[in-house]
Amino acid sequence: MAIKAILTDIEGTTSSVSFVFDVLFPFAAKHLPAYVREHAAEPAVAEQLAAVRAEAGEPGADVQRVIEILQGWMAEDRKATPLKALQGMVWAQGYHAGQLKGHVYPDAVQALKRWHAAGYQLFVYSSGSVQAQKLIFGCSEAGDLTPLFSGYFDTTSGGKREAQSYATISQAIGIAPDEVLFLSDVAEELDAARQSGMQTRGLVRNGEVLPGHESVASFALIDV
């Protein structure tokens, strides 16, 4: 089946894992407590703090306790949607202040531009919030890449290792699963995408073997 759309992961695929773990996460860990204290009364932040209380089962938690919960979640790299949203807000401040620049591999930049020019619809699916995704590509070292993409998806569409998440995304973009190519460096994500009917390609920048999926070391080697 001919491919009409390409759905890509970010961490380890378009972008370096080390950028996320060695730059973004430490930046959020350092600045999130002060950001929450300063902006706790703002509706967008208050909504996420309420979601933290609900997910933690502590409806009466004060702001300091919520910060402690968030710090615990960050330490364990928990894929909690309100944490991701708040991290995104902190990163936005950093990107807009010029303290952060999004990392995207040059081969990924070239391929995304080539595919967009060829008429393929491009989408992102990452465990990071949609806001964080837009910041990585919008404030990247290669400039603003957001015009290349037709849409973004995060954990509000479901877990990345669940086939239903990919079916949900397919329905949202209005393209049949077998006409979508999903790119990732994680075998379980590729498995889930394939179960939904999508085509898959593994990225093996770290040399890891992704059993059951055709894999390449660079975007330049992906033939669509």
Buried (B, 14 or more C-beta within 10 A) or exposed (E): EEBBBBBBBBBBBBBBBEBBEEBBBEBBBEBBBEBBEEBBEEEEBEEBBBBBBEBBEEEEBEBEBBBBBBEEBBEEEEBBBBBBBBBBBBBBBBBEEEEBBBBBBEBBBBBBBEBBEEEBBBBBBBBBBBBBBBBBBBBBEBEEBBEBBBBBBBBEBBBBBBBEBBBBBBEEBEBBBBBBBBBBBBBEBBBBBBBBBBBBBBBBBEEEEBEEBEBBEBBBEBEB
